Amino acid sequence: MPRRSDTESRDSATTSKVRVTRESLGQMFSLYGYLRPYRGRLILGLVLLVCSSILGIAFPALAGTLIDSPNRTAALHFMFFMLGVLFVQAVMTYFQSMCFNMVGEYGLADLRKSLFAHLTEMSMTFFGQHQVGELNSRMSADLTQLQDAFVFAIPQFLRQSLIMIGSIGMIAWMSPRLTGVMLACFPVTIIGAIVLGRRVGKRSGVTQDALAQTANVVEETLLGIASVKAFCNELFEQKRYNARIELFLGAVINGAKARAALIAFIIFGIFSAIVIVLWYGTTLLLDGTLQRGELFGFTIYTIFIGGSLGSFADLYSNLQKSIGATQRVRELLAEPSEPRDASARTTRFRGDVAFDHVTFAYPSRLAVDVLKSLTFSIPAGKVVALVGPSGSGKSTIASLLLRFYDPSQGRILFDGHPATEYGLHELRGQMALVPQEVLLFGGSIAENIAYGKPGASQAEIEAAAHRANAHDFITQFPEGYATLVGERGIKVSGGQRQRIAIARALLKDPSILILDEATSALDAESERLVQQALEELMKGRTCFVIAHRLSTIRNADRIVMLRDGAVRETGSHDELMALPDGAYRRMVELQAGANVLTEEAEVEALK
């Protein structure tokens, strides 16, 4: 069974360490800044909450007065008065609830937008250190927990606190002696509720972790469903999921036991206190020192106090979860994002590119240099083919061109200027990438093409599709350009996805083009169509081509052969073939008569 993920371990650690302290509450309330634009509604909601709570506190006293009515007429009039009070309270409760819900929903929507915007501006280093499932959990589960806190838990905590304090004040005014007896009964209940409440909170954290593990199995299995079926491992995955479900079920049952014990203890403690209060109140009633209405009102106030105390255990557990969610959301918001462009120049690049003694190691593997003092240049409008075995640095060069990462040493020059002199959007706006595995978004074909130039007209989209050899197959679909491609483009073939990606790049009209093995996984007919589209796309642009196709490499203006992150040979196809003992020549000769330069041939040639 796969080991527990780092994400789940971090969540478990966070849950277990969460304490409701002044500092943690301050961190949670710092997110109330997102409610500031709606503070008018928030203040109105608080005022209505206080007013409706005061009316609720007044109810037992009014009920006692009703019981002590001197005659039927007075009782009838007072009944109608109480119904009016209850109606006013209901109206206040309705608008108070609406205010808190609207403020919470609007504020959390703003927080979601802010968090998503922040995530999209994170660096590639950040995404290399975080799993997509973890980030999705932050966007959904954690923000939902905060939503519950803002909309329900905190207003309910305020209401119950007001009711409890007000009720204690009322019973103290009605009968100090009976109040003393009642307050003497509650400490044991309060202490027991706190102890059992902490157990419920811990069990809840364990349950959340167990549920996260089941969700992780589902995500892994469905994302890799092709591999699951190819290896006939459906039964294995079912067993793996069933095992996680059993763990989750065990955690749920243990949590249910702890919650049931808490509820049973609170009910016993509250009603025991009520029985003792009724007994002592009856003795006072028989002595003539207490009226029937006062005893009735006192009993209801005792129930109010007990109910408030009983609700605090659940509210405390909810508060713990919200504080944990707040800490994780704040950690994400505190992560540094990529620098924004101060002022993007609109001048189009000529396309001159040079690597000047570039050394680079990925942040997660700083001890391993992927590129080592790499130096080469390519004039504007020329095509350079990057050749070498896996791990030689080809894809890393593409990432550095797009400034997904910056070199550890050396510099990359565009039109004679260091890459760091350009804003990220300005620099990336001059480039387009056509990868081997094209990612299409789950919209229409037109929307996917327009991704290269948001706001493009339908005429521009169709013109780009024509040039990419995509218009004919698009118009064969019943819905044409409005055809939905499905999740990750599953409804169109590999060759069609490639041509849509090429149309997207054509629409962007970049100065520099990066082709990362764009035709390596296609059949002969799809390759022919895609190759024609690529030739149209490459016209007049500086092109970096990562490929194993001999035809693509042979036609390049310059070939850079890499090994272990350094340039082994560079030159045109003819120049490199003229070298008697050249690595490129050996590679081509080993694959004489074949259409693909295999990785094994490259490794053999570089020996």
KENU-146097 format. One line per 5 residues: number of its first residue (from 1); their letters; for each residue x, y, z of C-alpha. Coordinates in pm, 1 decimal. Example, Ala and Ser with C-alpha at 12.3 -4.5 7.8 and 13.67 -1.06 7.14 Angstrom:
1> as> 1230.0,-450.0,780.0 ~ 1367.0,-106.0,714.0
//
This chain:
1> mprrs> 0.0,0.0,0.0 ~ 144.0,342.8,-91.0 ~ 281.7,542.7,194.2 ~ 96.0,833.0,334.7 ~ 142.8,1147.3,129.8
6> dtesr> 332.2,1450.9,256.7 ~ 14.2,1653.8,223.0 ~ -179.9,1427.1,454.0 ~ 104.5,1424.0,706.8 ~ 120.2,1802.7,710.4
11> dsatt> -257.9,1828.4,752.8 ~ -250.2,1578.2,1038.0 ~ 32.0,1763.8,1210.4 ~ -148.6,2094.7,1168.5 ~ -474.2,1952.1,1305.5
16> skvrv> -307.8,1798.8,1608.8 ~ -114.6,2114.7,1698.1 ~ -403.6,2362.9,1660.8 ~ -486.3,2543.8,1984.1 ~ -740.0,2820.5,2032.6
21> tresl> -512.6,3096.7,2160.9 ~ -520.2,3472.7,2138.4 ~ -257.2,3458.9,1863.4 ~ -440.7,3191.8,1660.4 ~ -770.1,3379.1,1694.5
26> gqmfs> -591.0,3694.9,1582.8 ~ -465.5,3514.2,1273.2 ~ -815.8,3395.7,1189.8 ~ -970.3,3736.5,1244.2 ~ -701.3,3889.8,1022.5
31> lygyl> -887.8,3730.8,731.7 ~ -1187.8,3941.9,828.0 ~ -1015.5,4210.7,624.9 ~ -1191.2,4050.4,329.6 ~ -1521.9,4140.6,496.9
36> rpyrg> -1428.4,4510.1,529.3 ~ -1603.8,4615.4,205.3 ~ -1923.7,4473.6,354.0 ~ -1882.6,4612.4,706.3 ~ -2215.3,4800.8,683.9
41> rlilg> -2406.1,4473.7,650.4 ~ -2179.6,4313.4,912.3 ~ -2253.5,4586.1,1168.5 ~ -2626.3,4564.8,1092.4 ~ -2611.6,4187.9,1140.5
46> lvllv> -2434.9,4228.6,1476.5 ~ -2690.7,4484.7,1595.2 ~ -2978.0,4257.7,1492.3 ~ -2807.3,3960.6,1660.8 ~ -2777.9,4151.9,1990.1
51> cssil> -3139.0,4272.8,1969.9 ~ -3282.4,3930.7,1885.8 ~ -3073.7,3774.8,2165.7 ~ -3209.2,4032.3,2416.1 ~ -3564.4,3947.3,2312.2
56> giafp> -3481.3,3578.7,2351.8 ~ -3344.5,3643.8,2699.9 ~ -3664.0,3830.2,2789.0 ~ -3886.6,3536.9,2690.8 ~ -3863.8,3332.7,3018.9
61> alagt> -3936.6,3643.3,3228.0 ~ -4235.6,3724.5,3007.8 ~ -4352.7,3362.9,3031.6 ~ -4332.8,3381.3,3411.8 ~ -4539.7,3701.5,3408.8
66> lidsp> -4798.7,3527.6,3189.6 ~ -4827.5,3240.7,3438.9 ~ -4878.1,3488.3,3723.9 ~ -5158.2,3675.7,3533.7 ~ -5437.8,3778.5,3773.2
71> nrtaa> -5722.6,3687.8,3533.1 ~ -5810.6,3544.9,3189.4 ~ -5832.3,3883.5,3015.7 ~ -5487.9,3989.9,3134.8 ~ -5346.2,3650.5,3032.2
76> lhfmf> -5501.1,3684.5,2682.8 ~ -5360.3,4035.3,2633.5 ~ -5019.6,3929.0,2754.9 ~ -5024.6,3625.0,2523.6 ~ -5077.9,3852.1,2221.0
81> fmlgv> -4799.9,4079.1,2345.2 ~ -4561.9,3780.6,2367.4 ~ -4659.8,3665.0,2017.1 ~ -4576.1,4016.2,1891.9 ~ -4237.8,4001.4,2063.9
86> lfvqa> -4168.4,3659.5,1909.2 ~ -4268.1,3790.1,1564.1 ~ -4030.8,4086.4,1596.8 ~ -3756.4,3848.2,1711.2 ~ -3821.5,3619.3,1411.7
91> vmtyf> -3795.4,3914.3,1169.1 ~ -3471.5,4027.5,1332.4 ~ -3332.9,3672.8,1320.1 ~ -3418.3,3646.1,950.1 ~ -3242.8,3967.9,853.2
96> qsmcf> -2952.1,3897.1,1089.0 ~ -2902.5,3557.4,927.8 ~ -2923.8,3709.2,579.3 ~ -2668.4,3977.1,668.4 ~ -2416.9,3724.4,803.1
101> nmvge> -2471.8,3488.6,510.1 ~ -2430.0,3763.7,249.8 ~ -2123.4,3910.6,420.1 ~ -1970.0,3564.8,462.5 ~ -2039.8,3454.7,105.8
106> yglad> -1918.0,3780.9,-50.9 ~ -1609.2,3793.6,171.5 ~ -1518.7,3429.3,107.4 ~ -1573.8,3480.7,-267.1 ~ -1321.4,3766.6,-255.1
111> lrksl> -1080.7,3546.7,-58.1 ~ -1120.0,3265.3,-313.1 ~ -1047.6,3508.5,-596.2 ~ -745.7,3647.0,-413.4 ~ -608.5,3300.7,-332.6
116> fahlt> -660.3,3172.4,-687.1 ~ -497.3,3483.6,-834.0 ~ -205.5,3438.1,-594.4 ~ -167.0,3071.0,-689.7 ~ -160.9,3149.1,-1062.1
121> emsmt> 122.8,3395.7,-998.8 ~ 337.5,3144.9,-808.7 ~ 670.6,3040.3,-954.8 ~ 739.0,2698.4,-1106.2 ~ 958.8,2626.9,-803.8
126> ffgqh> 649.2,2652.8,-584.2 ~ 450.2,2411.8,-802.7 ~ 741.7,2169.5,-800.4 ~ 715.2,2153.3,-421.0 ~ 336.0,2126.8,-385.4
131> qvgel> 92.0,1866.6,-511.5 ~ -210.9,1977.2,-712.3 ~ -438.1,1780.9,-477.9 ~ -301.3,1976.5,-181.5 ~ -362.6,2312.2,-347.6
136> nsrms> -710.3,2205.6,-454.9 ~ -783.1,2108.3,-94.4 ~ -682.0,2455.8,19.4 ~ -914.0,2612.1,-237.9 ~ -1209.0,2390.3,-146.4
141> adltq> -1198.6,2220.9,194.9 ~ -1011.4,2489.9,389.2 ~ -1208.2,2781.8,249.0 ~ -1532.3,2592.1,305.6 ~ -1429.8,2546.8,669.0
146> lqdaf> -1365.3,2921.3,695.9 ~ -1702.1,2983.6,533.8 ~ -1873.5,2774.1,802.7 ~ -1688.7,2970.8,1070.3 ~ -1774.7,3313.4,928.0
151> vfaip> -2138.0,3234.8,845.2 ~ -2237.5,3003.2,1131.5 ~ -1988.0,2927.0,1409.4 ~ -1881.2,3278.8,1511.1 ~ -2232.0,3436.6,1499.2
156> qflrq> -2365.5,3135.6,1690.8 ~ -2086.2,3168.5,1946.1 ~ -2176.6,3535.7,1999.1 ~ -2546.5,3452.8,2031.5 ~ -2493.4,3172.0,2282.4
161> slimi> -2251.3,3386.3,2484.3 ~ -2506.2,3668.7,2504.8 ~ -2784.8,3428.6,2599.7 ~ -2574.9,3263.5,2870.7 ~ -2452.1,3590.8,3023.4
166> gsigm> -2797.9,3748.5,3002.0 ~ -2964.8,3442.3,3151.4 ~ -2721.4,3435.0,3444.2 ~ -2791.5,3803.1,3504.6 ~ -3168.5,3746.8,3497.7
171> iawms> -3167.9,3453.6,3740.3 ~ -2938.8,3644.9,3975.2 ~ -3193.7,3927.7,3976.3 ~ -3490.5,3691.2,4021.3 ~ -3352.1,3475.3,4305.7
176> prltg> -2993.9,3501.3,4431.6 ~ -3035.9,3193.9,4654.4 ~ -3163.1,2975.0,4369.3 ~ -2891.9,3113.9,4142.9 ~ -2625.9,3000.4,4386.8
181> vmlac> -2766.3,2646.8,4385.4 ~ -2785.0,2640.4,4005.9 ~ -2431.3,2774.9,3954.5 ~ -2297.7,2518.5,4202.1 ~ -2435.9,2240.5,3982.1
186> fpvti> -2272.7,2348.3,3655.0 ~ -1892.4,2345.2,3715.3 ~ -1877.0,1965.2,3700.0 ~ -2075.2,1969.2,3375.2 ~ -1853.3,2241.2,3228.0
191> igaiv> -1527.0,2063.2,3315.4 ~ -1656.9,1732.7,3180.6 ~ -1777.3,1899.2,2858.9 ~ -1434.3,2058.8,2802.5 ~ -1248.7,1729.8,2856.0
196> lgrrv> -1483.2,1531.4,2631.9 ~ -1493.1,1817.2,2379.3 ~ -1116.6,1797.8,2333.7 ~ -1145.2,1424.9,2268.4 ~ -1411.8,1495.5,2005.6
201> gkrsg> -1184.3,1755.3,1844.3 ~ -893.3,1509.3,1825.7 ~ -1116.8,1235.6,1684.7 ~ -1247.0,1480.8,1426.7 ~ -891.1,1554.6,1313.3
206> vtqda> -815.0,1181.9,1277.8 ~ -1135.8,1137.5,1076.4 ~ -1038.6,1422.0,842.6 ~ -698.9,1263.4,782.9 ~ -855.3,922.8,710.6
211> laqta> -1101.2,1079.9,466.3 ~ -815.1,1263.9,293.2 ~ -636.7,932.9,240.8 ~ -943.6,778.9,74.7 ~ -973.7,1083.8,-151.3
216> nvvee> -606.3,1048.8,-242.5 ~ -663.2,689.1,-359.4 ~ -961.2,797.4,-572.7 ~ -763.3,1082.4,-731.8 ~ -460.0,864.0,-810.3
221> tllgi> -672.6,581.4,-950.8 ~ -894.1,794.2,-1173.7 ~ -606.9,1006.8,-1303.9 ~ -413.2,691.2,-1389.6 ~ -710.7,482.7,-1498.8
226> asvka> -543.5,388.9,-1827.9 ~ -248.4,236.5,-1640.9 ~ -482.5,65.9,-1394.3 ~ -667.9,-106.9,-1676.2 ~ -355.6,-179.1,-1879.5
231> fcnel> -205.9,-368.5,-1584.4 ~ -540.2,-529.4,-1489.0 ~ -511.9,-377.8,-1142.9 ~ -878.2,-288.0,-1089.7 ~ -904.1,-539.5,-804.7
236> feqkr> -581.2,-410.8,-646.7 ~ -711.3,-53.3,-646.6 ~ -1045.9,-168.1,-507.6 ~ -868.3,-343.9,-221.6 ~ -651.5,-39.3,-161.5
241> ynari> -957.4,185.4,-147.1 ~ -1149.4,-61.4,72.6 ~ -858.6,-68.5,318.7 ~ -860.6,312.3,341.6 ~ -1239.1,312.1,382.4
246> elflg> -1207.5,65.0,670.0 ~ -958.9,297.6,839.5 ~ -1193.1,591.0,780.0 ~ -1489.3,392.1,912.4 ~ -1296.0,302.3,1226.7
251> aving> -1207.5,669.2,1281.3 ~ -1570.8,771.4,1225.0 ~ -1700.3,512.2,1473.2 ~ -1447.1,621.4,1736.1 ~ -1544.0,982.6,1675.7
256> akara> -1912.7,893.6,1702.1 ~ -1847.8,721.6,2035.7 ~ -1669.8,1028.7,2171.9 ~ -1945.1,1260.8,2044.1 ~ -2217.8,1034.4,2185.8
261> aliaf> -2042.7,1032.4,2524.4 ~ -2021.5,1411.3,2514.5 ~ -2388.4,1452.7,2428.0 ~ -2500.6,1199.5,2690.3 ~ -2287.0,1364.9,2959.8
266> iifgi> -2413.3,1714.2,2875.4 ~ -2777.1,1601.4,2873.8 ~ -2732.2,1424.0,3207.7 ~ -2551.0,1720.9,3360.9 ~ -2799.6,1980.3,3237.1
271> fsaiv> -3111.9,1792.2,3337.8 ~ -2959.1,1694.3,3670.5 ~ -2902.5,2063.1,3737.4 ~ -3260.3,2138.0,3632.7 ~ -3396.5,1870.2,3868.9
276> ivlwy> -3194.2,2009.9,4160.4 ~ -3309.4,2365.7,4077.0 ~ -3672.8,2250.1,4058.0 ~ -3640.0,2073.4,4392.2 ~ -3490.6,2374.2,4564.8
281> gttll> -3731.6,2610.8,4388.6 ~ -4024.8,2397.5,4506.3 ~ -3907.5,2431.7,4865.7 ~ -3891.2,2810.0,4821.1 ~ -4235.0,2802.9,4659.5
286> ldgtl> -4379.0,2610.3,4956.1 ~ -4214.5,2857.1,5192.2 ~ -4383.9,3142.0,5005.0 ~ -4055.8,3316.0,4911.9 ~ -4091.9,3244.9,4535.7
291> qrgel> -4378.4,3283.3,4291.3 ~ -4485.2,3013.7,4044.7 ~ -4402.0,3236.1,3747.1 ~ -4056.7,3310.9,3887.4 ~ -3985.6,2939.8,3931.0
296> fgfti> -4102.6,2870.8,3575.1 ~ -3891.9,3152.8,3431.8 ~ -3593.3,3045.9,3642.2 ~ -3620.6,2689.7,3510.3 ~ -3627.7,2808.5,3147.4
301> ytifi> -3325.8,3032.5,3211.2 ~ -3145.9,2728.4,3352.8 ~ -3226.5,2538.1,3032.5 ~ -3095.8,2832.6,2827.3 ~ -2767.7,2832.3,3021.1
306> ggslg> -2731.2,2455.9,2986.6 ~ -2807.0,2470.1,2615.3 ~ -2546.9,2741.4,2564.2 ~ -2284.8,2542.3,2752.9 ~ -2370.8,2231.3,2552.0
311> sfadl> -2327.8,2414.7,2221.2 ~ -1984.4,2549.6,2315.0 ~ -1821.2,2205.9,2274.1 ~ -1922.1,2181.0,1907.5 ~ -1842.3,2547.3,1849.0
316> ysnlq> -1497.7,2501.1,2003.5 ~ -1427.7,2202.9,1776.6 ~ -1546.4,2405.8,1475.3 ~ -1322.6,2691.3,1584.5 ~ -1022.5,2456.5,1603.9
321> ksiga> -1081.2,2341.8,1245.1 ~ -1124.0,2700.1,1126.8 ~ -799.1,2809.7,1290.7 ~ -614.4,2518.2,1125.4 ~ -765.7,2611.9,789.3
326> tqrvr> -670.4,2976.1,847.1 ~ -308.5,2885.4,914.8 ~ -283.1,2685.3,591.7 ~ -450.1,2956.2,383.7 ~ -226.6,3223.7,536.2
331> ellae> 79.6,3010.2,455.4 ~ -22.7,3007.2,90.4 ~ -94.1,3379.7,82.4 ~ 247.4,3443.1,240.5 ~ 430.3,3250.8,-33.9
336> psepr> 622.7,3494.5,-259.0 ~ 482.0,3521.8,-609.0 ~ 658.7,3598.1,-933.6 ~ 735.5,3970.0,-970.9 ~ 477.0,4163.1,-1165.7
341> dasar> 581.9,4358.9,-1472.9 ~ 632.9,4719.0,-1374.1 ~ 588.7,4840.5,-1732.2 ~ 577.3,4602.2,-2025.3 ~ 739.0,4730.6,-2342.4
346> ttrfr> 548.8,4651.4,-2659.9 ~ 847.4,4641.2,-2896.2 ~ 862.8,4307.7,-3076.3 ~ 1182.3,4106.6,-3023.7 ~ 1410.8,4050.8,-3320.2
351> gdvaf> 1474.1,3702.4,-3185.1 ~ 1849.9,3692.3,-3112.9 ~ 1911.7,3451.1,-2823.2 ~ 2237.6,3366.6,-2646.6 ~ 2328.9,3144.5,-2351.6
356> dhvtf> 2633.5,3288.9,-2178.9 ~ 2803.3,3035.9,-1945.5 ~ 2470.6,2926.3,-1801.3 ~ 2480.7,2689.7,-1504.1 ~ 2158.3,2569.1,-1348.1
361> aypsr> 2035.5,2330.3,-1076.5 ~ 1672.1,2275.1,-986.4 ~ 1578.0,2417.8,-642.6 ~ 1480.6,2071.0,-520.5 ~ 1822.1,1929.6,-625.4
366> lavdv> 2069.5,2211.0,-573.7 ~ 2364.5,1972.0,-552.7 ~ 2308.4,1847.5,-910.3 ~ 2388.0,2086.4,-1196.1 ~ 2160.2,2009.3,-1490.7
371> lkslt> 2337.5,2264.6,-1712.0 ~ 2709.7,2335.6,-1678.0 ~ 2853.1,2656.5,-1817.5 ~ 2633.4,2623.9,-2127.5 ~ 2729.1,2865.8,-2404.9
376> fsipa> 2578.6,2900.5,-2752.9 ~ 2385.5,3159.6,-2952.9 ~ 2126.8,3165.5,-3230.7 ~ 2059.3,3461.0,-3463.7 ~ 1707.9,3592.4,-3515.9
381> gkvva> 1489.8,3387.0,-3748.8 ~ 1706.7,3073.0,-3735.4 ~ 1617.2,2720.8,-3624.3 ~ 1827.5,2540.6,-3363.7 ~ 1775.1,2170.7,-3289.8
386> lvgps> 1860.4,2050.8,-2938.8 ~ 1977.2,1687.8,-2944.4 ~ 2084.9,1464.0,-2659.0 ~ 1975.9,1181.0,-2432.4 ~ 1729.5,1221.7,-2145.7
391> gsgks> 1878.4,1428.2,-1867.7 ~ 2112.6,1621.5,-2095.3 ~ 1922.9,1947.8,-2035.0 ~ 1704.2,1993.2,-2344.3 ~ 1375.4,2058.9,-2164.5
396> tiasl> 1558.3,2259.8,-1899.1 ~ 1674.0,2500.2,-2170.2 ~ 1308.3,2551.7,-2268.6 ~ 1216.6,2624.6,-1905.9 ~ 1499.4,2877.8,-1873.7
401> llrfy> 1398.8,3050.4,-2197.5 ~ 1051.1,3105.8,-2052.9 ~ 1207.0,3209.9,-1721.0 ~ 1022.8,2944.0,-1528.6 ~ 1355.6,2938.1,-1348.4
406> dpsqg> 1659.6,3165.4,-1348.5 ~ 2017.4,3039.3,-1401.5 ~ 2230.0,2971.4,-1095.3 ~ 2522.1,3133.5,-1281.3 ~ 2563.1,3304.0,-1617.3
411> rilfd> 2288.9,3476.5,-1813.6 ~ 2052.4,3441.3,-2105.4 ~ 2042.5,3729.8,-2354.3 ~ 1751.4,3832.8,-2576.0 ~ 1841.3,4082.1,-2848.2
416> ghpat> 2160.9,4150.7,-2656.3 ~ 1986.0,4230.0,-2326.3 ~ 1984.8,4003.1,-2018.2 ~ 1654.9,3824.4,-1960.5 ~ 1627.6,3984.3,-1616.2
421> eyglh> 1591.9,4328.4,-1778.0 ~ 1254.5,4226.1,-1919.8 ~ 933.3,4178.4,-1728.8 ~ 809.7,3820.0,-1713.3 ~ 490.7,3890.1,-1907.8
426> elrgq> 682.9,4097.9,-2157.4 ~ 932.7,3816.7,-2211.0 ~ 684.5,3530.2,-2222.1 ~ 456.2,3733.6,-2442.5 ~ 725.2,3708.4,-2712.4
431> malvp> 733.8,3326.5,-2700.3 ~ 511.2,3030.0,-2770.7 ~ 550.2,2668.6,-2661.1 ~ 416.8,2363.8,-2848.3 ~ 482.0,2063.2,-2619.1
436> qevll> 465.7,1693.1,-2691.4 ~ 166.4,1647.3,-2461.1 ~ -70.4,1930.5,-2544.8 ~ -304.6,2040.6,-2267.5 ~ -640.6,2165.4,-2391.5
441> fggsi> -876.8,2332.4,-2148.5 ~ -1229.1,2199.2,-2110.0 ~ -1396.9,2459.7,-2332.0 ~ -1462.5,2481.3,-2703.4 ~ -1208.4,2451.6,-2985.0
446> aenia> -1244.1,2823.5,-3053.7 ~ -1174.9,2908.7,-2689.5 ~ -864.9,2688.0,-2688.8 ~ -725.4,2853.2,-3001.0 ~ -807.3,3198.5,-2864.8
451> ygkpg> -602.5,3115.7,-2554.1 ~ -302.6,3238.6,-2754.2 ~ -465.9,3578.5,-2793.8 ~ -754.5,3641.0,-2552.9 ~ -1023.6,3850.3,-2718.1
456> asqae> -936.6,3738.9,-3073.2 ~ -1217.1,3762.7,-3327.3 ~ -1373.7,3458.2,-3490.2 ~ -1209.6,3555.7,-3820.4 ~ -864.0,3560.1,-3655.1
461> ieaaa> -931.2,3221.4,-3493.5 ~ -1036.1,3064.0,-3822.2 ~ -740.1,3216.0,-4005.8 ~ -500.9,3063.4,-3753.1 ~ -679.7,2726.9,-3784.3
466> hrana> -644.9,2738.9,-4165.1 ~ -269.7,2796.2,-4138.3 ~ -240.2,2511.1,-3883.5 ~ -418.4,2256.9,-4109.3 ~ -694.5,2241.7,-3846.5
471> hdfit> -988.9,2409.5,-4018.3 ~ -1096.3,2104.8,-4218.6 ~ -1127.4,1863.7,-3925.6 ~ -1286.8,2133.5,-3708.2 ~ -1562.7,2202.3,-3959.5
476> qfpeg> -1637.7,1828.4,-3981.6 ~ -1766.0,1836.0,-3623.3 ~ -2141.5,1911.4,-3603.6 ~ -2079.0,2212.7,-3380.1 ~ -1764.8,2329.2,-3563.7
481> yatlv> -1554.0,2571.8,-3364.6 ~ -1804.2,2552.5,-3075.7 ~ -1722.9,2181.9,-3024.6 ~ -1628.6,2106.7,-2664.3 ~ -1296.0,1923.2,-2640.4
486> gergi> -1367.8,1759.1,-2304.0 ~ -1143.0,1743.7,-2000.4 ~ -777.4,1784.7,-2107.9 ~ -890.8,1755.3,-2472.6 ~ -997.1,1390.1,-2447.3
491> kvsgg> -1257.6,1421.7,-2726.2 ~ -1002.8,1500.7,-2999.1 ~ -710.4,1292.3,-3124.1 ~ -342.6,1356.2,-3055.2 ~ -279.2,1500.9,-3401.5
496> qrqri> -584.2,1725.4,-3372.0 ~ -469.8,1849.6,-3032.7 ~ -129.2,1931.9,-3179.0 ~ -281.3,2131.5,-3464.0 ~ -507.1,2320.9,-3222.8
501> aiara> -194.8,2403.4,-3018.8 ~ -17.3,2520.1,-3332.7 ~ -316.0,2737.2,-3424.7 ~ -298.6,2881.8,-3074.7 ~ 70.6,2963.3,-3123.5
506> llkdp> 7.0,3112.4,-3469.1 ~ -258.5,3338.5,-3321.0 ~ -11.6,3456.8,-3059.1 ~ 241.1,3536.3,-3336.2 ~ 556.1,3499.1,-3121.3
511> silil> 907.9,3606.2,-3204.0 ~ 1056.1,3292.7,-3046.6 ~ 909.2,2944.2,-3080.1 ~ 983.0,2638.6,-2863.6 ~ 889.1,2296.0,-3001.8
516> deats> 928.8,2019.2,-2744.4 ~ 909.3,1691.5,-2942.8 ~ 585.1,1810.4,-3097.1 ~ 550.3,1519.7,-3343.7 ~ 712.0,1227.6,-3162.4
521> aldae> 387.6,1053.2,-3059.3 ~ 193.1,1081.1,-3387.1 ~ 113.5,838.5,-3666.6 ~ 248.7,902.1,-4016.9 ~ -57.1,1086.8,-4153.6
526> serlv> -99.1,1303.7,-3843.7 ~ 273.4,1376.0,-3846.7 ~ 258.4,1491.0,-4207.8 ~ -26.2,1735.0,-4134.0 ~ 132.2,1857.5,-3814.4
531> qqale> 472.1,1895.9,-3982.6 ~ 316.3,2112.4,-4254.0 ~ 153.1,2325.3,-3983.8 ~ 483.2,2352.6,-3798.9 ~ 663.1,2468.1,-4111.3
536> elmkg> 403.7,2743.8,-4145.8 ~ 444.5,2831.8,-3778.7 ~ 826.7,2841.5,-3793.6 ~ 849.0,3089.2,-4081.7 ~ 1041.5,3401.9,-3985.5
541> rtcfv> 1079.1,3307.1,-3618.2 ~ 1364.9,3200.6,-3395.6 ~ 1293.1,2835.0,-3320.4 ~ 1422.8,2596.1,-3057.7 ~ 1337.1,2240.7,-3160.8
546> iahrl> 1365.9,1944.7,-2923.5 ~ 1312.4,1644.8,-3148.7 ~ 1418.2,1292.0,-3242.2 ~ 1285.1,1310.9,-3597.6 ~ 1575.2,1306.0,-3840.8
551> stirn> 1392.1,1520.1,-4095.0 ~ 1329.0,1795.8,-3841.3 ~ 1687.1,1792.3,-3717.1 ~ 1845.2,1779.2,-4064.8 ~ 1662.8,2094.3,-4177.2
556> adriv> 1769.5,2298.7,-3873.9 ~ 2008.9,2589.7,-3927.4 ~ 2211.1,2475.1,-3628.8 ~ 2225.7,2159.5,-3422.6 ~ 2339.8,2169.8,-3059.7
561> mlrdg> 2432.3,1830.3,-2925.5 ~ 2417.8,1811.2,-2546.8 ~ 2562.6,1568.1,-2299.1 ~ 2550.9,1598.9,-1920.0 ~ 2432.4,1958.0,-1942.1
566> avret> 2716.6,2079.0,-2168.0 ~ 2751.4,2138.9,-2543.0 ~ 2928.8,1841.8,-2704.5 ~ 2903.2,1960.8,-3066.1 ~ 2736.8,2242.9,-3255.3
571> gshde> 2690.0,2319.7,-3624.1 ~ 2463.6,2244.9,-3919.2 ~ 2374.0,1889.3,-4022.1 ~ 2633.4,1889.0,-4301.1 ~ 2902.7,2036.4,-4076.9
576> lmalp> 2847.5,1777.7,-3806.7 ~ 2827.5,1491.6,-4057.0 ~ 3166.6,1602.5,-4192.1 ~ 3333.7,1533.1,-3857.5 ~ 3495.3,1186.8,-3890.5
581> dgayr> 3455.4,1090.3,-3527.0 ~ 3162.6,1319.2,-3446.1 ~ 2900.0,1206.2,-3196.2 ~ 2619.7,1338.6,-3417.1 ~ 2751.8,1149.3,-3718.0
586> rmvel> 2770.7,823.3,-3522.0 ~ 2416.9,878.7,-3401.4 ~ 2286.4,927.4,-3755.9 ~ 2480.8,629.9,-3890.8 ~ 2347.4,404.3,-3615.3
591> qagan> 1999.0,493.9,-3729.0 ~ 2063.1,484.7,-4100.9 ~ 1742.7,414.7,-4285.3 ~ 1525.0,491.6,-3982.9 ~ 1301.4,794.2,-3942.5
596> vltee> 1356.7,837.2,-3571.7 ~ 1675.4,898.8,-3378.3 ~ 1621.7,684.9,-3072.0 ~ 1751.6,767.4,-2729.6 ~ 1963.7,451.0,-2732.8
601> aevea> 2134.8,568.6,-3049.3 ~ 2207.8,906.2,-2891.8 ~ 2359.4,745.3,-2584.9 ~ 2568.7,509.6,-2799.6 ~ 2684.7,799.2,-3017.3
606> lk> 2792.5,1000.4,-2717.3 ~ 3009.1,722.1,-2570.4
//
